[in-house]
């Protein structure tokens, strides 16, 4: 079984970033047996609010590479 997992991982890492992100999201979702409807609703509200702030120019977006550097404390 470990060999199969290693082979799957090796192949998955060859995928483009967008495909790896989609795969990762699907795998994480598969671990959730129950869905908290209140949490889902709260996240949808938060996402709508953040998108509105972006559309209205109320927030300054930065590239992921810059955010990652800041998060890493470099």
PQR file with spaces between the fields and no chain letter, atoms N, CA, C, O and H, PARSE charges and radii, in Angstrom:
ATOM       1  N    UNK     1       0.822   -1.202    0.000 -0.4000 1.5000
ATOM       2  CA   UNK     1       0.000    0.000    0.000 -0.0000 2.0000
ATOM       3  C    UNK     1       0.863    1.261    0.000  0.5500 1.7000
ATOM       4  O    UNK     1       0.548    2.225   -0.699 -0.5500 1.4000
ATOM       5  N    UNK     2       1.964    1.264    0.789 -0.4000 1.5000
ATOM       6  CA   UNK     2       2.822    2.443    0.837 -0.0000 2.0000
ATOM       7  C    UNK     2       3.395    2.771   -0.539  0.5500 1.7000
ATOM       8  O    UNK     2       3.512    3.941   -0.903 -0.5500 1.4000
ATOM       9  H    UNK     2       2.220    0.482    1.357  0.4000 1.0000
ATOM      10  N    UNK     3       3.744    1.758   -1.287 -0.4000 1.5000
ATOM      11  CA   UNK     3       4.296    1.976   -2.619 -0.0000 2.0000
ATOM      12  C    UNK     3       3.264    2.671   -3.514  0.5500 1.7000
ATOM      13  O    UNK     3       3.606    3.587   -4.263 -0.5500 1.4000
ATOM      14  H    UNK     3       3.648    0.808   -0.991  0.4000 1.0000
ATOM      15  N    UNK     4       2.016    2.238   -3.437 -0.4000 1.5000
ATOM      16  CA   UNK     4       0.968    2.856   -4.238 -0.0000 2.0000
ATOM      17  C    UNK     4       0.794    4.316   -3.867  0.5500 1.7000
ATOM      18  O    UNK     4       0.648    5.170   -4.742 -0.5500 1.4000
ATOM      19  H    UNK     4       1.738    1.494   -2.829  0.4000 1.0000
ATOM      20  N    UNK     5       0.810    4.603   -2.589 -0.4000 1.5000
ATOM      21  CA   UNK     5       0.660    5.983   -2.130 -0.0000 2.0000
ATOM      22  C    UNK     5       1.819    6.832   -2.629  0.5500 1.7000
ATOM      23  O    UNK     5       1.611    7.956   -3.084 -0.5500 1.4000
ATOM      24  H    UNK     5       0.930    3.909   -1.879  0.4000 1.0000
ATOM      25  N    UNK     6       3.011    6.317   -2.552 -0.4000 1.5000
ATOM      26  CA   UNK     6       4.186    7.051   -3.032 -0.0000 2.0000
ATOM      27  C    UNK     6       4.075    7.320   -4.530  0.5500 1.7000
ATOM      28  O    UNK     6       4.414    8.410   -4.992 -0.5500 1.4000
ATOM      29  H    UNK     6       3.180    5.403   -2.183  0.4000 1.0000
ATOM      30  N    UNK     7       3.607    6.344   -5.281 -0.4000 1.5000
ATOM      31  CA   UNK     7       3.455    6.520   -6.727 -0.0000 2.0000
ATOM      32  C    UNK     7       2.375    7.541   -7.049  0.5500 1.7000
ATOM      33  O    UNK     7       2.536    8.368   -7.946 -0.5500 1.4000
ATOM      34  H    UNK     7       3.332    5.458   -4.906  0.4000 1.0000
ATOM      35  N    UNK     8       1.279    7.476   -6.314 -0.4000 1.5000
ATOM      36  CA   UNK     8       0.193    8.438   -6.520 -0.0000 2.0000
ATOM      37  C    UNK     8       0.683    9.849   -6.214  0.5500 1.7000
ATOM      38  O    UNK     8       0.416   10.782   -6.972 -0.5500 1.4000
ATOM      39  H    UNK     8       1.148    6.804   -5.585  0.4000 1.0000
ATOM      40  N    UNK     9       1.396   10.003   -5.104 -0.4000 1.5000
ATOM      41  CA   UNK     9       1.925   11.311   -4.734 -0.0000 2.0000
ATOM      42  C    UNK     9       2.892   11.826   -5.794  0.5500 1.7000
ATOM      43  O    UNK     9       2.841   12.996   -6.172 -0.5500 1.4000
ATOM      44  H    UNK     9       1.613    9.245   -4.488  0.4000 1.0000
ATOM      45  N    UNK    10       3.761   10.962   -6.265 -0.4000 1.5000
ATOM      46  CA   UNK    10       4.736   11.346   -7.296 -0.0000 2.0000
ATOM      47  C    UNK    10       4.019   11.858   -8.541  0.5500 1.7000
ATOM      48  O    UNK    10       4.415   12.871   -9.116 -0.5500 1.4000
ATOM      49  H    UNK    10       3.802   10.011   -5.958  0.4000 1.0000
ATOM      50  N    UNK    11       2.975   11.167   -8.953 -0.4000 1.5000
ATOM      51  CA   UNK    11       2.203   11.584  -10.127 -0.0000 2.0000
ATOM      52  C    UNK    11       1.438   12.877   -9.858  0.5500 1.7000
ATOM      53  O    UNK    11       1.373   13.755  -10.718 -0.5500 1.4000
ATOM      54  H    UNK    11       2.652   10.343   -8.486  0.4000 1.0000
ATOM      55  N    UNK    12       0.862   12.989   -8.670 -0.4000 1.5000
ATOM      56  CA   UNK    12       0.095   14.188   -8.322 -0.0000 2.0000
ATOM      57  C    UNK    12       0.986   15.430   -8.320  0.5500 1.7000
ATOM      58  O    UNK    12       0.548   16.509   -8.720 -0.5500 1.4000
ATOM      59  H    UNK    12       0.915   12.276   -7.971  0.4000 1.0000
ATOM      60  N    UNK    13       2.215   15.284   -7.879 -0.4000 1.5000
ATOM      61  CA   UNK    13       3.128   16.426   -7.832 -0.0000 2.0000
ATOM      62  C    UNK    13       3.548   16.901   -9.224  0.5500 1.7000
ATOM      63  O    UNK    13       4.092   17.995   -9.371 -0.5500 1.4000
ATOM      64  H    UNK    13       2.571   14.408   -7.555  0.4000 1.0000
ATOM      65  N    UNK    14       3.300   16.091  -10.226 -0.4000 1.5000
ATOM      66  CA   UNK    14       3.594   16.485  -11.612 -0.0000 2.0000
ATOM      67  C    UNK    14       2.489   17.362  -12.200  0.5500 1.7000
ATOM      68  O    UNK    14       2.676   17.980  -13.248 -0.5500 1.4000
ATOM      69  H    UNK    14       2.858   15.201  -10.107  0.4000 1.0000
ATOM      70  N    UNK    15       1.342   17.414  -11.526 -0.4000 1.5000
ATOM      71  CA   UNK    15       0.208   18.200  -12.026 -0.0000 2.0000
ATOM      72  C    UNK    15       0.510   19.692  -11.934  0.5500 1.7000
ATOM      73  O    UNK    15       1.330   20.109  -11.116 -0.5500 1.4000
ATOM      74  H    UNK    15       1.191   16.912  -10.674  0.4000 1.0000
ATOM      75  N    UNK    16      -0.148   20.502  -12.770 -0.4000 1.5000
ATOM      76  CA   UNK    16       0.007   21.952  -12.649 -0.0000 2.0000
ATOM      77  C    UNK    16      -0.568   22.432  -11.303  0.5500 1.7000
ATOM      78  O    UNK    16      -1.397   21.747  -10.705 -0.5500 1.4000
ATOM      79  H    UNK    16      -0.814   20.164  -13.435  0.4000 1.0000
ATOM      80  N    UNK    17      -0.130   23.596  -10.836 -0.4000 1.5000
ATOM      81  CA   UNK    17      -0.569   24.084   -9.518 -0.0000 2.0000
ATOM      82  C    UNK    17      -2.082   24.090   -9.325  0.5500 1.7000
ATOM      83  O    UNK    17      -2.569   23.709   -8.261 -0.5500 1.4000
ATOM      84  H    UNK    17       0.544   24.152  -11.322  0.4000 1.0000
ATOM      85  N    UNK    18      -2.825   24.513  -10.333 -0.4000 1.5000
ATOM      86  CA   UNK    18      -4.283   24.592  -10.197 -0.0000 2.0000
ATOM      87  C    UNK    18      -4.883   23.206   -9.979  0.5500 1.7000
ATOM      88  O    UNK    18      -5.793   23.038   -9.168 -0.5500 1.4000
ATOM      89  H    UNK    18      -2.430   24.823  -11.197  0.4000 1.0000
ATOM      90  N    UNK    19      -4.373   22.223  -10.701 -0.4000 1.5000
ATOM      91  CA   UNK    19      -4.875   20.860  -10.562 -0.0000 2.0000
ATOM      92  C    UNK    19      -4.498   20.282   -9.210  0.5500 1.7000
ATOM      93  O    UNK    19      -5.296   19.568   -8.603 -0.5500 1.4000
ATOM      94  H    UNK    19      -3.634   22.360  -11.361  0.4000 1.0000
ATOM      95  N    UNK    20      -3.285   20.579   -8.719 -0.4000 1.5000
ATOM      96  CA   UNK    20      -2.882   20.106   -7.390 -0.0000 2.0000
ATOM      97  C    UNK    20      -3.768   20.717   -6.318  0.5500 1.7000
ATOM      98  O    UNK    20      -4.152   20.039   -5.365 -0.5500 1.4000
ATOM      99  H    UNK    20      -2.637   21.159   -9.212  0.4000 1.0000
ATOM     100  N    UNK    21      -4.096   22.010   -6.471 -0.4000 1.5000
ATOM     101  CA   UNK    21      -4.960   22.681   -5.491 -0.0000 2.0000
ATOM     102  C    UNK    21      -6.352   22.054   -5.494  0.5500 1.7000
ATOM     103  O    UNK    21      -6.932   21.827   -4.432 -0.5500 1.4000
ATOM     104  H    UNK    21      -3.784   22.560   -7.245  0.4000 1.0000
ATOM     105  N    UNK    22      -6.885   21.775   -6.670 -0.4000 1.5000
ATOM     106  CA   UNK    22      -8.201   21.152   -6.761 -0.0000 2.0000
ATOM     107  C    UNK    22      -8.181   19.759   -6.140  0.5500 1.7000
ATOM     108  O    UNK    22      -9.108   19.377   -5.426 -0.5500 1.4000
ATOM     109  H    UNK    22      -6.413   21.959   -7.533  0.4000 1.0000
ATOM     110  N    UNK    23      -7.128   19.012   -6.411 -0.4000 1.5000
ATOM     111  CA   UNK    23      -6.994   17.671   -5.843 -0.0000 2.0000
ATOM     112  C    UNK    23      -6.899   17.746   -4.317  0.5500 1.7000
ATOM     113  O    UNK    23      -7.546   16.973   -3.611 -0.5500 1.4000
ATOM     114  H    UNK    23      -6.374   19.323   -6.991  0.4000 1.0000
ATOM     115  N    UNK    24      -6.098   18.669   -3.823 -0.4000 1.5000
ATOM     116  CA   UNK    24      -5.949   18.824   -2.375 -0.0000 2.0000
ATOM     117  C    UNK    24      -7.286   19.178   -1.731  0.5500 1.7000
ATOM     118  O    UNK    24      -7.638   18.639   -0.682 -0.5500 1.4000
ATOM     119  H    UNK    24      -5.573   19.296   -4.397  0.4000 1.0000
ATOM     120  N    UNK    25      -8.020   20.077   -2.358 -0.4000 1.5000
ATOM     121  CA   UNK    25      -9.327   20.458   -1.832 -0.0000 2.0000
ATOM     122  C    UNK    25     -10.291   19.288   -1.796  0.5500 1.7000
ATOM     123  O    UNK    25     -11.026   19.106   -0.825 -0.5500 1.4000
ATOM     124  H    UNK    25      -7.734   20.515   -3.210  0.4000 1.0000
ATOM     125  N    UNK    26     -10.285   18.499   -2.854 -0.4000 1.5000
ATOM     126  CA   UNK    26     -11.160   17.335   -2.915 -0.0000 2.0000
ATOM     127  C    UNK    26     -10.784   16.319   -1.840  0.5500 1.7000
ATOM     128  O    UNK    26     -11.659   15.747   -1.189 -0.5500 1.4000
ATOM     129  H    UNK    26      -9.688   18.646   -3.643  0.4000 1.0000
ATOM     130  N    UNK    27      -9.491   16.095   -1.657 -0.4000 1.5000
ATOM     131  CA   UNK    27      -9.051   15.160   -0.613 -0.0000 2.0000
ATOM     132  C    UNK    27      -9.451   15.646    0.778  0.5500 1.7000
ATOM     133  O    UNK    27      -9.914   14.858    1.603 -0.5500 1.4000
ATOM     134  H    UNK    27      -8.781   16.559   -2.187  0.4000 1.0000
ATOM     135  N    UNK    28      -9.273   16.941    1.041 -0.4000 1.5000
ATOM     136  CA   UNK    28      -9.666   17.483    2.340 -0.0000 2.0000
ATOM     137  C    UNK    28     -11.168   17.365    2.551  0.5500 1.7000
ATOM     138  O    UNK    28     -11.624   17.003    3.636 -0.5500 1.4000
ATOM     139  H    UNK    28      -8.897   17.581    0.372  0.4000 1.0000
ATOM     140  N    UNK    29     -11.936   17.674    1.508 -0.4000 1.5000
ATOM     141  CA   UNK    29     -13.395   17.554    1.616 -0.0000 2.0000
ATOM     142  C    UNK    29     -13.813   16.123    1.920  0.5500 1.7000
ATOM     143  O    UNK    29     -14.798   15.896    2.622 -0.5500 1.4000
ATOM     144  H    UNK    29     -11.565   17.969    0.627  0.4000 1.0000
ATOM     145  N    UNK    30     -13.072   15.161    1.395 -0.4000 1.5000
ATOM     146  CA   UNK    30     -13.429   13.759    1.607 -0.0000 2.0000
ATOM     147  C    UNK    30     -13.250   13.338    3.068  0.5500 1.7000
ATOM     148  O    UNK    30     -13.800   12.318    3.482 -0.5500 1.4000
ATOM     149  H    UNK    30     -12.271   15.345    0.824  0.4000 1.0000
ATOM     150  N    UNK    31     -12.501   14.097    3.844 -0.4000 1.5000
ATOM     151  CA   UNK    31     -12.294   13.776    5.251 -0.0000 2.0000
ATOM     152  C    UNK    31     -13.440   14.255    6.134  0.5500 1.7000
ATOM     153  O    UNK    31     -13.595   13.801    7.268 -0.5500 1.4000
ATOM     154  H    UNK    31     -12.054   14.926    3.508  0.4000 1.0000
ATOM     155  N    UNK    32     -14.236   15.170    5.605 -0.4000 1.5000
ATOM     156  CA   UNK    32     -15.354   15.733    6.352 -0.0000 2.0000
ATOM     157  C    UNK    32     -16.598   14.888    6.143  0.5500 1.7000
ATOM     158  O    UNK    32     -17.190   14.901    5.064 -0.5500 1.4000
ATOM     159  H    UNK    32     -14.111   15.538    4.684  0.4000 1.0000
ATOM     160  N    UNK    33     -16.994   14.154    7.173 -0.4000 1.5000
ATOM     161  CA   UNK    33     -18.198   13.334    7.068 -0.0000 2.0000
ATOM     162  C    UNK    33     -19.465   14.158    7.277  0.5500 1.7000
ATOM     163  O    UNK    33     -20.512   13.863    6.701 -0.5500 1.4000
ATOM     164  H    UNK    33     -16.514   14.144    8.049  0.4000 1.0000
ATOM     165  N    UNK    34     -19.358   15.187    8.102 -0.4000 1.5000
ATOM     166  CA   UNK    34     -20.526   16.012    8.387 -0.0000 2.0000
ATOM     167  C    UNK    34     -20.258   17.437    7.957  0.5500 1.7000
ATOM     168  O    UNK    34     -19.131   17.927    8.039 -0.5500 1.4000
ATOM     169  H    UNK    34     -18.507   15.426    8.570  0.4000 1.0000
ATOM     170  N    UNK    35     -21.296   18.089    7.502 -0.4000 1.5000
ATOM     171  CA   UNK    35     -21.188   19.480    7.076 -0.0000 2.0000
ATOM     172  C    UNK    35     -21.966   20.337    8.060  0.5500 1.7000
ATOM     173  O    UNK    35     -23.151   20.117    8.308 -0.5500 1.4000
ATOM     174  H    UNK    35     -22.211   17.691    7.436  0.4000 1.0000
ATOM     175  N    UNK    36     -21.270   21.315    8.612 -0.4000 1.5000
ATOM     176  CA   UNK    36     -21.906   22.255    9.524 -0.0000 2.0000
ATOM     177  C    UNK    36     -22.538   23.353    8.680  0.5500 1.7000
ATOM     178  O    UNK    36     -21.841   24.237    8.183 -0.5500 1.4000
ATOM     179  H    UNK    36     -20.307   21.494    8.410  0.4000 1.0000
ATOM     180  N    UNK    37     -23.850   23.298    8.518 -0.4000 1.5000
ATOM     181  CA   UNK    37     -24.556   24.260    7.653 -0.0000 2.0000
ATOM     182  C    UNK    37     -24.343   25.694    8.128  0.5500 1.7000
ATOM     183  O    UNK    37     -24.234   26.601    7.303 -0.5500 1.4000
ATOM     184  H    UNK    37     -24.417   22.579    8.922  0.4000 1.0000
ATOM     185  N    UNK    38     -24.282   25.916    9.438 -0.4000 1.5000
ATOM     186  CA   UNK    38     -24.051   27.273    9.951 -0.0000 2.0000
ATOM     187  C    UNK    38     -22.668   27.770    9.567  0.5500 1.7000
ATOM     188  O    UNK    38     -22.505   28.935    9.205 -0.5500 1.4000
ATOM     189  H    UNK    38     -24.370   25.179   10.109  0.4000 1.0000
ATOM     190  N    UNK    39     -21.680   26.902    9.642 -0.4000 1.5000
ATOM     191  CA   UNK    39     -20.316   27.284    9.273 -0.0000 2.0000
ATOM     192  C    UNK    39     -20.243   27.558    7.773  0.5500 1.7000
ATOM     193  O    UNK    39     -19.617   28.529    7.349 -0.5500 1.4000
ATOM     194  H    UNK    39     -21.813   25.955    9.935  0.4000 1.0000
ATOM     195  N    UNK    40     -20.879   26.710    6.971 -0.4000 1.5000
ATOM     196  CA   UNK    40     -20.889   26.921    5.521 -0.0000 2.0000
ATOM     197  C    UNK    40     -21.521   28.263    5.186  0.5500 1.7000
ATOM     198  O    UNK    40     -21.005   29.010    4.355 -0.5500 1.4000
ATOM     199  H    UNK    40     -21.387   25.921    7.315  0.4000 1.0000
ATOM     200  N    UNK    41     -22.610   28.558    5.820 -0.4000 1.5000
ATOM     201  CA   UNK    41     -23.313   29.830    5.582 -0.0000 2.0000
ATOM     202  C    UNK    41     -22.450   31.016    6.013  0.5500 1.7000
ATOM     203  O    UNK    41     -22.382   32.027    5.313 -0.5500 1.4000
ATOM     204  H    UNK    41     -23.029   27.952    6.495  0.4000 1.0000
ATOM     205  N    UNK    42     -21.796   30.889    7.160 -0.4000 1.5000
ATOM     206  CA   UNK    42     -20.934   31.973    7.643 -0.0000 2.0000
ATOM     207  C    UNK    42     -19.777   32.210    6.678  0.5500 1.7000
ATOM     208  O    UNK    42     -19.422   33.357    6.407 -0.5500 1.4000
ATOM     209  H    UNK    42     -21.852   30.068    7.728  0.4000 1.0000
ATOM     210  N    UNK    43     -19.183   31.125    6.154 -0.4000 1.5000
ATOM     211  CA   UNK    43     -18.080   31.281    5.201 -0.0000 2.0000
ATOM     212  C    UNK    43     -18.573   31.938    3.910  0.5500 1.7000
ATOM     213  O    UNK    43     -17.889   32.798    3.354 -0.5500 1.4000
ATOM     214  H    UNK    43     -19.472   30.194    6.374  0.4000 1.0000
ATOM     215  N    UNK    44     -19.744   31.542    3.434 -0.4000 1.5000
ATOM     216  CA   UNK    44     -20.281   32.150    2.216 -0.0000 2.0000
ATOM     217  C    UNK    44     -20.497   33.648    2.403  0.5500 1.7000
ATOM     218  O    UNK    44     -20.205   34.442    1.510 -0.5500 1.4000
ATOM     219  H    UNK    44     -20.299   30.843    3.885  0.4000 1.0000
ATOM     220  N    UNK    45     -21.014   34.029    3.578 -0.4000 1.5000
ATOM     221  CA   UNK    45     -21.211   35.449    3.885 -0.0000 2.0000
ATOM     222  C    UNK    45     -19.872   36.181    3.917  0.5500 1.7000
ATOM     223  O    UNK    45     -19.739   37.270    3.360 -0.5500 1.4000
ATOM     224  H    UNK    45     -21.251   33.384    4.304  0.4000 1.0000
ATOM     225  N    UNK    46     -18.887   35.580    4.570 -0.4000 1.5000
ATOM     226  CA   UNK    46     -17.555   36.190    4.667 -0.0000 2.0000
ATOM     227  C    UNK    46     -16.917   36.344    3.294  0.5500 1.7000
ATOM     228  O    UNK    46     -16.317   37.376    2.993 -0.5500 1.4000
ATOM     229  H    UNK    46     -18.995   34.695    5.023  0.4000 1.0000
ATOM     230  N    UNK    47     -17.048   35.319    2.467 -0.4000 1.5000
ATOM     231  CA   UNK    47     -16.477   35.378    1.114 -0.0000 2.0000
ATOM     232  C    UNK    47     -17.134   36.495    0.310  0.5500 1.7000
ATOM     233  O    UNK    47     -16.451   37.264   -0.366 -0.5500 1.4000
ATOM     234  H    UNK    47     -17.535   34.481    2.712  0.4000 1.0000
ATOM     235  N    UNK    48     -18.464   36.583    0.384 -0.4000 1.5000
ATOM     236  CA   UNK    48     -19.165   37.656   -0.347 -0.0000 2.0000
ATOM     237  C    UNK    48     -18.683   39.030    0.118  0.5500 1.7000
ATOM     238  O    UNK    48     -18.455   39.921   -0.700 -0.5500 1.4000
ATOM     239  H    UNK    48     -19.019   35.958    0.933  0.4000 1.0000
ATOM     240  N    UNK    49     -18.528   39.199    1.435 -0.4000 1.5000
ATOM     241  CA   UNK    49     -18.069   40.473    1.996 -0.0000 2.0000
ATOM     242  C    UNK    49     -16.673   40.816    1.487  0.5500 1.7000
ATOM     243  O    UNK    49     -16.418   41.952    1.087 -0.5500 1.4000
ATOM     244  H    UNK    49     -18.714   38.475    2.100  0.4000 1.0000
ATOM     245  N    UNK    50     -15.776   39.844    1.503 -0.4000 1.5000
ATOM     246  CA   UNK    50     -14.398   40.097    1.051 -0.0000 2.0000
ATOM     247  C    UNK    50     -14.347   40.408   -0.438  0.5500 1.7000
ATOM     248  O    UNK    50     -13.597   41.287   -0.862 -0.5500 1.4000
ATOM     249  H    UNK    50     -15.983   38.921    1.828  0.4000 1.0000
ATOM     250  N    UNK    51     -15.137   39.696   -1.237 -0.4000 1.5000
ATOM     251  CA   UNK    51     -15.170   39.989   -2.670 -0.0000 2.0000
ATOM     252  C    UNK    51     -15.715   41.383   -2.937  0.5500 1.7000
ATOM     253  O    UNK    51     -15.229   42.085   -3.823 -0.5500 1.4000
ATOM     254  H    UNK    51     -15.746   38.982   -0.893  0.4000 1.0000
ATOM     255  N    UNK    52     -16.721   41.782   -2.171 -0.4000 1.5000
ATOM     256  CA   UNK    52     -17.279   43.130   -2.303 -0.0000 2.0000
ATOM     257  C    UNK    52     -16.219   44.181   -1.975  0.5500 1.7000
ATOM     258  O    UNK    52     -16.091   45.183   -2.678 -0.5500 1.4000
ATOM     259  H    UNK    52     -17.115   41.211   -1.451  0.4000 1.0000
ATOM     260  N    UNK    53     -15.456   43.944   -0.895 -0.4000 1.5000
ATOM     261  CA   UNK    53     -14.390   44.885   -0.523 -0.0000 2.0000
ATOM     262  C    UNK    53     -13.332   44.984   -1.615  0.5500 1.7000
ATOM     263  O    UNK    53     -12.806   46.066   -1.875 -0.5500 1.4000
ATOM     264  H    UNK    53     -15.560   43.131   -0.324  0.4000 1.0000
ATOM     265  N    UNK    54     -13.022   43.867   -2.248 -0.4000 1.5000
ATOM     266  CA   UNK    54     -12.059   43.882   -3.353 -0.0000 2.0000
ATOM     267  C    UNK    54     -12.627   44.668   -4.521  0.5500 1.7000
ATOM     268  O    UNK    54     -11.955   45.538   -5.076 -0.5500 1.4000
ATOM     269  H    UNK    54     -13.450   42.988   -2.037  0.4000 1.0000
ATOM     270  N    UNK    55     -13.868   44.362   -4.896 -0.4000 1.5000
ATOM     271  CA   UNK    55     -14.505   45.043   -6.028 -0.0000 2.0000
ATOM     272  C    UNK    55     -14.616   46.546   -5.804  0.5500 1.7000
ATOM     273  O    UNK    55     -14.507   47.322   -6.753 -0.5500 1.4000
ATOM     274  H    UNK    55     -14.413   43.655   -4.445  0.4000 1.0000
ATOM     275  N    UNK    56     -14.829   46.961   -4.571 -0.4000 1.5000
ATOM     276  CA   UNK    56     -14.970   48.380   -4.245 -0.0000 2.0000
ATOM     277  C    UNK    56     -13.626   49.060   -3.996  0.5500 1.7000
ATOM     278  O    UNK    56     -13.582   50.263   -3.737 -0.5500 1.4000
ATOM     279  H    UNK    56     -14.917   46.330   -3.800  0.4000 1.0000
ATOM     280  N    UNK    57     -12.535   48.308   -4.071 -0.4000 1.5000
ATOM     281  CA   UNK    57     -11.210   48.881   -3.876 -0.0000 2.0000
ATOM     282  C    UNK    57     -10.903   49.238   -2.434  0.5500 1.7000
ATOM     283  O    UNK    57     -10.036   50.073   -2.178 -0.5500 1.4000
ATOM     284  H    UNK    57     -12.571   47.331   -4.281  0.4000 1.0000
ATOM     285  N    UNK    58     -11.589   48.628   -1.499 -0.4000 1.5000
ATOM     286  CA   UNK    58     -11.385   48.937   -0.084 -0.0000 2.0000
ATOM     287  C    UNK    58     -10.186   48.211    0.518  0.5500 1.7000
ATOM     288  O    UNK    58      -9.728   48.564    1.605 -0.5500 1.4000
ATOM     289  H    UNK    58     -12.293   47.950   -1.707  0.4000 1.0000
ATOM     290  N    UNK    59      -9.681   47.206   -0.179 -0.4000 1.5000
ATOM     291  CA   UNK    59      -8.534   46.459    0.312 -0.0000 2.0000
ATOM     292  C    UNK    59      -7.444   46.442   -0.757  0.5500 1.7000
ATOM     293  O    UNK    59      -7.723   46.514   -1.954 -0.5500 1.4000
ATOM     294  H    UNK    59     -10.053   46.920   -1.062  0.4000 1.0000
ATOM     295  N    UNK    60      -6.209   46.346   -0.300 -0.4000 1.5000
ATOM     296  CA   UNK    60      -5.080   46.280   -1.225 -0.0000 2.0000
ATOM     297  C    UNK    60      -4.642   44.828   -1.330  0.5500 1.7000
ATOM     298  O    UNK    60      -4.296   44.198   -0.331 -0.5500 1.4000
ATOM     299  H    UNK    60      -5.982   46.288    0.672  0.4000 1.0000
ATOM     300  N    UNK    61      -4.661   44.310   -2.539 -0.4000 1.5000
ATOM     301  CA   UNK    61      -4.238   42.935   -2.757 -0.0000 2.0000
ATOM     302  C    UNK    61      -2.728   42.892   -2.981  0.5500 1.7000
ATOM     303  O    UNK    61      -2.135   43.811   -3.546 -0.5500 1.4000
ATOM     304  H    UNK    61      -4.943   44.821   -3.351  0.4000 1.0000
ATOM     305  N    UNK    62      -2.128   41.798   -2.520 -0.4000 1.5000
ATOM     306  CA   UNK    62      -0.698   41.612   -2.758 -0.0000 2.0000
ATOM     307  C    UNK    62      -0.491   40.243   -3.388  0.5500 1.7000
ATOM     308  O    UNK    62      -1.286   39.331   -3.163 -0.5500 1.4000
ATOM     309  H    UNK    62      -2.610   41.051   -2.062  0.4000 1.0000
ATOM     310  N    UNK    63       0.565   40.090   -4.171 -0.4000 1.5000
ATOM     311  CA   UNK    63       0.829   38.780   -4.786 -0.0000 2.0000
ATOM     312  C    UNK    63       1.123   37.721   -3.724  0.5500 1.7000
ATOM     313  O    UNK    63       1.637   38.033   -2.650 -0.5500 1.4000
ATOM     314  H    UNK    63       1.212   40.831   -4.354  0.4000 1.0000
ATOM     315  N    UNK    64       0.789   36.457   -4.037 -0.4000 1.5000
ATOM     316  CA   UNK    64       1.017   35.353   -3.118 -0.0000 2.0000
ATOM     317  C    UNK    64       2.481   35.255   -2.716  0.5500 1.7000
ATOM     318  O    UNK    64       2.788   34.971   -1.558 -0.5500 1.4000
ATOM     319  H    UNK    64       0.372   36.203   -4.909  0.4000 1.0000
ATOM     320  N    UNK    65       3.388   35.487   -3.661 -0.4000 1.5000
ATOM     321  CA   UNK    65       4.813   35.377   -3.327 -0.0000 2.0000
ATOM     322  C    UNK    65       5.195   36.369   -2.228  0.5500 1.7000
ATOM     323  O    UNK    65       5.997   36.048   -1.351 -0.5500 1.4000
ATOM     324  H    UNK    65       3.139   35.718   -4.602  0.4000 1.0000
ATOM     325  N    UNK    66       4.623   37.567   -2.274 -0.4000 1.5000
ATOM     326  CA   UNK    66       4.903   38.578   -1.242 -0.0000 2.0000
ATOM     327  C    UNK    66       4.254   38.183    0.091  0.5500 1.7000
ATOM     328  O    UNK    66       4.865   38.334    1.149 -0.5500 1.4000
ATOM     329  H    UNK    66       3.972   37.829   -2.986  0.4000 1.0000
ATOM     330  N    UNK    67       3.025   37.680    0.037 -0.4000 1.5000
ATOM     331  CA   UNK    67       2.326   37.252    1.253 -0.0000 2.0000
ATOM     332  C    UNK    67       3.072   36.092    1.908  0.5500 1.7000
ATOM     333  O    UNK    67       3.239   36.063    3.127 -0.5500 1.4000
ATOM     334  H    UNK    67       2.528   37.558   -0.822  0.4000 1.0000
ATOM     335  N    UNK    68       3.516   35.142    1.095 -0.4000 1.5000
ATOM     336  CA   UNK    68       4.234   33.982    1.620 -0.0000 2.0000
ATOM     337  C    UNK    68       5.511   34.419    2.316  0.5500 1.7000
ATOM     338  O    UNK    68       5.859   33.880    3.367 -0.5500 1.4000
ATOM     339  H    UNK    68       3.380   35.165    0.105  0.4000 1.0000
ATOM     340  N    UNK    69       6.220   35.401    1.738 -0.4000 1.5000
ATOM     341  CA   UNK    69       7.440   35.912    2.354 -0.0000 2.0000
ATOM     342  C    UNK    69       7.132   36.554    3.697  0.5500 1.7000
ATOM     343  O    UNK    69       7.861   36.348    4.667 -0.5500 1.4000
ATOM     344  H    UNK    69       5.936   35.839    0.885  0.4000 1.0000
ATOM     345  N    UNK    70       6.042   37.343    3.762 -0.4000 1.5000
ATOM     346  CA   UNK    70       5.661   37.980    5.010 -0.0000 2.0000
ATOM     347  C    UNK    70       5.275   36.959    6.056  0.5500 1.7000
ATOM     348  O    UNK    70       5.639   37.098    7.224 -0.5500 1.4000
ATOM     349  H    UNK    70       5.449   37.511    2.974  0.4000 1.0000
ATOM     350  N    UNK    71       4.537   35.930    5.653 -0.4000 1.5000
ATOM     351  CA   UNK    71       4.101   34.885    6.581 -0.0000 2.0000
ATOM     352  C    UNK    71       5.311   34.155    7.153  0.5500 1.7000
ATOM     353  O    UNK    71       5.353   33.835    8.341 -0.5500 1.4000
ATOM     354  H    UNK    71       4.240   35.817    4.704  0.4000 1.0000
ATOM     355  N    UNK    72       6.290   33.896    6.295 -0.4000 1.5000
ATOM     356  CA   UNK    72       7.487   33.182    6.716 -0.0000 2.0000
ATOM     357  C    UNK    72       8.409   34.062    7.564  0.5500 1.7000
ATOM     358  O    UNK    72       9.374   33.571    8.150 -0.5500 1.4000
ATOM     359  H    UNK    72       6.255   34.156    5.330  0.4000 1.0000
ATOM     360  N    UNK    73       8.109   35.356    7.626 -0.4000 1.5000
ATOM     361  CA   UNK    73       8.905   36.265    8.432 -0.0000 2.0000
ATOM     362  C    UNK    73      10.239   36.626    7.844  0.5500 1.7000
ATOM     363  O    UNK    73      11.193   36.931    8.560 -0.5500 1.4000
ATOM     364  H    UNK    73       7.326   35.755    7.150  0.4000 1.0000
ATOM     365  N    UNK    74      10.296   36.589    6.530 -0.4000 1.5000
ATOM     366  CA   UNK    74      11.575   36.880    5.860 -0.0000 2.0000
ATOM     367  C    UNK    74      11.636   38.308    5.414  0.5500 1.7000
ATOM     368  O    UNK    74      12.635   38.731    4.833 -0.5500 1.4000
ATOM     369  H    UNK    74       9.521   36.341    5.949  0.4000 1.0000
